[in-house]
Amino acid sequence: MLFEKIANGVVRHYKKIIVIWLIALLLAIPAVMQLGSVMDYQMDLGSGDDQESIRAQKIIDEYFQESVAEGTIMVVLQDDDVISPAMQEYVLALQGRVT
C-alpha cells in the first residue's frame, strides 16, 4: 500500500524529481572539485614511529636501493671460489636471514 503510493507519486511527478536530482548534482559539483584539497592520504599521520610497518620501511629505505622491480632483490656474490664450502655456508646463512 505504501509503496504503491510512492510509485504513483513518482509516476505523476517524474519531471519534478528529475529537476530536483539535477539541482542536487549541480550543487554537489563545487564540493567534489574541492575534494583533492581537503583529503589527506598520509598513511603515517597519527601513528608513532614504533609501529612495525614504519620500522620495516625505515630499514628498507636505509639498506636497499630505492626501486626494486616487482619486489625482487638480486644478490651478487663475488669471490675467487664461489663453490667453496665457506661460500655455501655464507649463502645458506644469508638465505636464512632473508626468508
Order of alpha helices (4+ residues) and beta strands (2+ residues): alpha-alpha-alpha-alpha-alpha
